Each structure stands twice: as structure tokens, then as C-alpha cells.
Amino acid sequence: MPKMKTHKGSKKRFKVTGTGKLKRRQAGKKHLLSHKTGKRKRHLRGTVIETGKLGKKYVEIMGGHA
């Protein structure tokens, strides 16, 4: 069986932590920011550790072990 190729779009957007979880940025903070409240924008600032089925799927796509 050939090697599985890394999904390049996912590689640019996500990182896999040492424990095998997915780390991603919050969506919704690129444009149309003037009508969003400061509190809402502040909460979108940080990163999120993704767990569950979707996180495992993307870790596998990126060549990690879920």
C-alpha cells in the first residue's frame, strides 16, 4: 500500500500537538469586524484545541496518529 499524502491545505491551517490533538485558530475574525462587539472579537482571538471525531479525522489527513 502506498504512503498517505499529507493534505497541504490542512497543514497550513492546523497543527498537531504532542499528545495528538488538533490545534486551530478561531474562525470569523478576518473581515466585517466593525459591527462585531469587542467582547466577541476578544473571544475569537485565541486558539482552540479540537477533540472528537472531526479532530481525529484531520490529524490522520495530516499524517499524524489519532
C-alpha positions in Angstrom: 0.0 0.0 0.0 1.4 3.4 -0.9 2.1 6.1 1.7 -0.7 8.5 2.5 -0.1 12.1 1.3 -0.3 15.0 3.7 -3.3 17.3 2.9 -1.5 20.6 2.2 -4.4 22.9 2.9 -4.8 21.3 6.4 -1.1 21.5 7.0 -1.2 25.3 6.5 -4.2 25.8 8.9 -3.7 23.3 11.7 -1.0 22.0 14.0 -0.9 18.6 15.7 0.0 18.8 19.4 2.5 16.4 21.1 -0.5 14.5 22.5 -2.0 14.1 19.0 -4.8 16.7 19.3 -5.6 19.3 16.7 -4.9 23.0 17.3 -6.6 25.6 15.2 -7.5 29.3 15.1 -11.0 30.6 15.7 -13.0 31.4 12.5 -14.7 34.7 12.0 -12.0 37.3 12.6 -10.8 38.2 9.1 -13.3 40.8 7.8 -16.6 42.5 8.6 -15.3 43.3 12.1 -16.8 46.8 12.5 -20.3 45.5 13.6 -18.9 42.8 15.9 -18.5 43.8 19.5 -15.1 44.0 21.2 -16.1 41.1 23.5 -16.9 38.9 20.6 -13.6 39.7 18.8 -11.7 39.2 22.0 -13.1 35.7 22.4 -12.2 34.9 18.8 -8.6 35.8 19.4 -7.2 32.6 20.9 -6.6 29.1 19.5 -8.8 26.1 20.1 -7.8 22.5 20.8 -10.1 20.3 18.7 -11.1 16.9 20.1 -13.6 14.4 18.9 -14.2 12.8 15.6 -13.5 15.8 13.4 -10.2 16.5 15.1 -9.1 12.9 14.7 -10.0 12.9 11.0 -7.8 15.9 10.3 -4.9 14.6 12.4 -5.0 11.4 10.2 -5.2 13.5 7.0 -2.1 15.4 8.2 -0.1 12.2 8.7 -0.4 12.1 12.5 -1.8 9.2 14.6 -5.2 9.7 16.1 
